[in-house]
Amino acid sequence: MADCKIVDQSVATAVSEIATISGSFKTDGEAFVSALTSAIASMEGETKDALQNFFTTAVSDFFTDSLPTAIQGMSDLLEGNRSNFEKVDRDIAANISG
């Protein structure tokens, strides 16, 4: 079995940074979708309708919800693992101490 070592503060810092990045992705995704929508605003015809439908159904959700949610999920997973290691460390120490 391989050794495992977690440096609590480094992981806690990464969790916070990843959560912040998730929020940034959401904000930037909203700006991206807005820019795409503005770019086609003066268009007319079926191409505009198809692009607008594509942006609002596939692109918008991915950039404003799915991707930020996935990044936040990674932050949550990392935090769960960090807190589990912290608990196990305390439990082992308590068992040794009696």
C-alpha positions in Angstrom: 0.0 0.0 0.0 1.3 3.4 -0.9 1.8 6.1 1.7 -0.6 8.9 1.8 0.1 12.4 3.1 -2.2 15.4 3.0 -1.0 18.9 4.0 -4.2 20.3 5.5 -3.6 24.0 4.9 -2.5 23.5 1.2 -5.6 21.4 0.5 -7.9 23.9 2.4 -6.4 26.7 0.3 -6.9 24.8 -2.9 -10.5 24.1 -1.9 -11.1 27.8 -1.5 -9.4 28.7 -4.7 -11.3 26.2 -6.7 -14.6 27.4 -5.3 -13.6 31.0 -6.3 -12.8 29.7 -9.8 -16.2 28.1 -10.0 -17.8 31.5 -9.4 -15.5 33.1 -12.0 -16.4 30.5 -14.6 -20.1 31.2 -14.0 -19.6 35.0 -14.3 -17.4 34.6 -17.4 -19.8 32.1 -18.9 -22.7 34.5 -18.6 -20.5 37.2 -20.2 -19.6 34.8 -23.0 -23.2 33.9 -23.7 -24.2 37.5 -23.6 -21.5 38.4 -26.1 -22.6 35.5 -28.4 -26.2 36.7 -28.2 -25.2 40.3 -28.9 -23.2 39.1 -31.9 -26.2 37.6 -33.6 -28.8 40.2 -32.4 -28.9 42.0 -35.7 -29.0 38.9 -37.8 -32.2 37.7 -39.5 -33.4 34.4 -40.8 -33.3 30.7 -40.0 -29.5 30.8 -39.3 -30.1 33.3 -36.5 -32.9 31.3 -35.1 -30.8 28.1 -35.2 -27.8 29.9 -33.6 -30.0 31.5 -30.9 -31.6 28.1 -30.1 -28.1 26.5 -29.9 -26.8 29.2 -27.6 -29.8 29.1 -25.3 -30.1 25.3 -25.1 -26.6 23.9 -25.3 -24.0 26.6 -24.9 -25.7 28.8 -22.2 -26.4 25.9 -19.8 -22.9 24.4 -20.2 -21.0 27.7 -19.6 -23.3 29.2 -16.9 -24.4 26.0 -15.0 -22.8 22.7 -15.9 -19.1 23.7 -16.0 -19.3 25.9 -12.8 -21.2 23.2 -11.0 -18.6 20.5 -12.0 -15.8 22.8 -10.8 -17.6 23.4 -7.5 -18.2 19.7 -7.2 -14.4 19.1 -7.4 -13.9 21.6 -4.7 -16.6 19.9 -2.5 -15.0 16.5 -3.2 -11.6 17.7 -2.2 -12.9 19.3 0.9 -14.7 16.1 1.9 -11.5 14.1 1.5 -9.5 16.7 3.4 -12.0 16.7 6.3 -12.1 12.9 6.3 -8.3 12.7 6.6 -8.5 15.3 9.5 -11.1 13.2 11.3 -9.2 9.9 10.8 -6.0 11.6 12.1 -7.9 12.8 15.2 -9.5 9.3 15.7 -6.1 7.6 15.5 -4.6 10.0 17.9 -7.5 9.6 20.3 -7.1 5.8 20.1 -3.4 6.0 20.9 -4.0 8.4 23.8 -6.6 6.0 25.2 
